[in-house]
Amino acid sequence: MNVCFSASRLMKVSEVRRLCKEMRENPALLLATELKAKEELYKHFLRKEKTVSA
């Protein structure tokens, strides 16, 4: 499974490796993380749309 992470802060290499290992070992955690990120993006998109149309 190919996964691409985007960090919102600087992370140590050990943190990135640990997160990648956790995601590889637990696909449900990957799915939950992905859904949370998509929810945040969608909320941001809706807020932006409301300010543009108003």
N, C-alpha and C positions, 0 to 999 in steps of 0.2 A: 504494500500500500504506500503510495507516495503522498507525503504531507508537506505542506509549506507553512512555516510559522512566520509571523510578523510580530516583532516585539515593540511594545509601546515605551519601553525603557531599556537602558543598557543592561545587559545580563552577562554574568561570568560564563565562561565556557562550560564549567561544571554544572551550572544551572540549566543551560541549554541541553546538555547531554542527559541530565536527569529527566527533564521534561520529555525529551524525545523517547527515552527508554520507557517512561510511564505510558506514553501514548501508544507505543508499539505493543506493549503488554496488555493494554486495556482499551479496546476499540470503543467501548461504551463511554469512557471518559473523553475520548477524542470527539465523539458525536455530541456529547453535552457541551464541550468547549466550543465546538463549531456553531451549535445552535445559539449559544449565549452571544457569541461574536456577531452572528447574523442579526440577532434581535437588537443589539446595540446599534449596528449600522442602519437597520430599518428605522429605529426611533430617530436617529440623527437625520436620516433622509426625510422623514415626515416633518420634522421641525423645520428643516430647510425649505421644503415645499410650501409650508404654511406662511413663512416669512416672504417668500417670493411672490405668492399669489395675493397676499394681503396688501 
